[in-house]
């Protein structure tokens, strides 16, 4: 199994040809915006869950005071 993994890594790292690919500035901008959108979505999700938990705990405290 180790020999197979070593062969695959060797093949893909050392025996490949150059691709001469071109990444224009627009591609970099799209990648940057995707990364920023991911982090903004994560922060929004965390804040929403924090508010849900905070609301749930405050409702529990209100119910305890009534009892």
C-alpha positions in Angstrom: 0.0 0.0 0.0 2.8 2.4 0.9 4.5 1.6 -2.5 1.3 2.6 -4.3 1.0 5.8 -2.5 4.6 6.6 -3.0 4.3 5.9 -6.7 1.3 8.1 -7.1 2.9 11.0 -5.3 6.1 10.6 -7.3 4.2 10.5 -10.5 2.1 13.6 -9.8 4.9 15.7 -8.3 7.9 14.9 -10.5 6.7 13.4 -13.8 4.1 15.9 -14.8 4.6 18.4 -17.6 4.2 22.2 -17.3 0.7 23.4 -17.9 1.4 27.1 -18.9 -1.9 28.1 -17.3 -2.9 31.7 -17.0 -4.8 33.1 -14.1 -6.0 36.7 -14.8 -6.6 39.2 -12.0 -10.3 38.5 -12.2 -9.8 34.9 -11.1 -7.8 36.1 -8.1 -10.6 38.5 -7.2 -13.2 35.8 -7.4 -11.2 33.5 -5.2 -10.7 36.4 -2.7 -14.4 37.2 -2.7 -15.3 33.5 -2.1 -13.0 33.3 0.9 -14.4 36.6 2.3 -18.0 35.4 1.8 -17.2 32.1 3.5 -15.9 33.9 6.6 -18.8 36.4 6.6 -21.3 33.6 6.4 -19.6 31.8 9.3 -19.6 34.9 11.5 -23.3 35.5 10.6 -24.2 31.9 11.5 -22.3 32.1 14.8 -24.0 35.4 15.8 -27.4 33.9 14.9 -26.8 30.8 17.0 -25.5 32.9 19.9 -28.7 35.0 19.8 -30.9 31.9 19.8 -29.1 30.4 22.8 -29.2 33.8 24.6 -33.0 34.1 23.9 -33.6 30.5 25.1 -31.7 31.0 28.4 -33.5 34.3 29.0 -36.8 32.6 28.6 -35.8 29.9 31.0 -34.8 32.5 33.6 -38.2 34.3 33.1 -40.0 31.0 33.7 -38.1 30.3 36.9 -38.9 33.7 38.3 -42.7 33.0 37.7 -42.5 29.7 39.7 
